[in-house]
Amino acid sequence: MKIIDVETYVLLADNYDPSLTSSAQDTCLVIIKTDEGIEGYGECDTSPWVAKAFIESPGTHTMDQCVKEILIGSDPLEIDLLWEKIYIGTAMTGRRGAGVNAMSAIDMALWDIKGKALNKPVYELLGGKEQDFVIPYASLQPVGHSFEEYRDSLVAWAEKAKSLGFKAVKSEVTLNGPYAHSGLNENDDKTTEVVAAVRKALGPDIELMIDVQYRWKDAEEALRTVKDWAEFNIYFLETPVWTDDIKSYARMHEEAPMKIAAGEWLSTRYEFEDLILNGKIDVAQPDVGRCGGLTEAKKIAKFSQENNRIIVPHCWKTSVSISATANFAFNTSNCAFIEYLPPQLCVEILRKELATEGFDFVDGKILPPTKPGLGIELNKDAIKKYQVA
């Protein structure tokens, strides 16, 4: 089997709101085609325009090759070999960041092809089932433009998640800081008020995670607020400070009354090694659409397990990434939860329309996928409707 074409699509929701932090309003969809008629689908979580350029831009020397040209004519089942060829061949513009993010979409699509070619779900090809089911957490994003609208929307989403049978919930609480929702600028007492309201709505038996999206400048500032959150029984606090502030993460690990999670933006195992060993995070959050795909996510999971860390993958795109993440989780014994955004709990059009999910959600659990590859079906009409490049 040979690759005959690599198509990249920039998709953008027609109702996107640039004041929000939701990257699910756009995506870079990659479709890899083979001479046997098998297609593989992948996506990445970065600027879709940058990802498309990274994949399609012509190369002029051996350290900055054209990704599309590397792939065409190659055997799509040689996934590890292709990963290394692209990583090494694009080192000057890739190696980290958006380049590796774009590689993630390609890697995802290659695994999809391999699963379809061998008539097996991807998790079996990654090494087989290590969990009988996966517990997803409902990831809640607020709406509204005032504090009251913000708080009340999260409470409503929490109640909805509970009614759908979720056993775990993560709530965004971004009332201040670099990524404050819709320009809000509330003090940390209001942040605590929202956390308390969401916990009350969920009751004591549902796990609660909180994402403050880099709210505080350092551990000293963060601890002034979160040291009093023990009563809310929070499973983890996500990205309390900037990811590069390794010393603050290490201090948060020692002093915060909950686990500390980070890693959503990191690419490759090498960045995770630093955050785990020196930042001492309790929960590593590789995103299969950013870290380097399923191939690199498995290496990150292995390193995390060797260092007694929990994996809870980040995932904020469409059913393409969500299905890839589920397959990753079934083959990862130290994966406690995955992030899940069902259509009933989100407003993003692409998440609702682009693809079907490759698994079943029953009684708060995701069951092992049974369809070949990632198990998804693309809505080609949605691609035409939302393509902008």
Phi, psi and omega in degrees: 000140180230150174281130180248343178198152175230113181254136177236136183234127171269118180247137182221127177298138183284353178244027185296148182237108184292352178276353181266163177264006186280112175279359177283001177281349177216168173197158169253110179265131178246130175239117178257127183251146181239165180287353176260008177084001178274134177246143174242143184242138176208164175211163178227159182250081175203184175302119182295332178292318178294317180298316179299317179296319180299319182286323190258343184299138179293148176263152181237352177200176190290341180265358182213068185273164176279121183298315181300321180290327176299320186282317186296128183093350181274161175280117184291346180278348178273065190293313181298318180297316180293323177301312181294320180297318180289317182299314180286321184284350179238024190302328183287329180249348181252237177072320177214179171057221189300329178297311178291326175303312180297322175302329181299319179296319179295313180300317179302314181294323179294319176295324177298316177299314183298318178297318179293321181295324182262000179059044179222147172295152187300323184299330177292324180285334178286346180141356177102173185283124175249355175222143179282336176204164179238135178269116175270149168255140176284125182262116189258126176243128184287165171232172179105168183232011174230164179301316183296317178296319180299305181301312185293328178292321178293321176298316180296317177297319180298316179296322178295316179300319179298318181292334179278355176096010179295140178260356180208149183218140169242131181246129168288133174227092187232075181267354181201179178092185188294338182237041179301139182292124173049036176077013179294153182212069183260159179279174186288341173297324178291324175300313178298322178299318179293316178302316179297320182294319179292317177300317179298319180295324182281329189083179188278348191263352179260131179295139180237127172245150181234131177245114180257001173050060171064038187300317190255155185283335179198176182297322180304312181292318181296316185293334178301329179264309191283346178297340181261012183265006182303325182296340182272355176051061182274130181291311172210157173250122185264133174041063178291331181225173181301138186300329181285349182275074185300321181296322179293322177296319179298320179291319178300320177302320183282327193244341183284147182275026177204167176294151177249131183239145177193169175123003184301329184263356188282151177233134181075158179298333186294320177291323179292325178301318179295315183292327180282311185286318184258325176277344174058029178300148180274328186233119177267137186238066176293142175252121184294346176265006179227321193285346185129013177087188180296324180301313181282327179300322178295324177292322177295318179296320179296314179296320179298316180295320179298336180250021174057041177251152179271146173254128170225095187298140170279146176199118186224028179248223185260189180297342176298305179291322181299318179292322175297319180296320178298317178298319176301315184295322181294338178259013185233103187292334180266018176270113185275321181213165164231155178280131185224133184233079181292156182304331182290345185243017182219166179247355186287125184295317183297324179293328180281328194246337192290318186206157172276157178278149183264032181201172176249140177250114185224126176053044177078010182232148170264127181270156183304132177299147180241342183278152180297152179066219177283344176082010185264160172236125180279145172265098184296332177294324178293324177299313179298321185292321189251002179290130177239352178198000000 
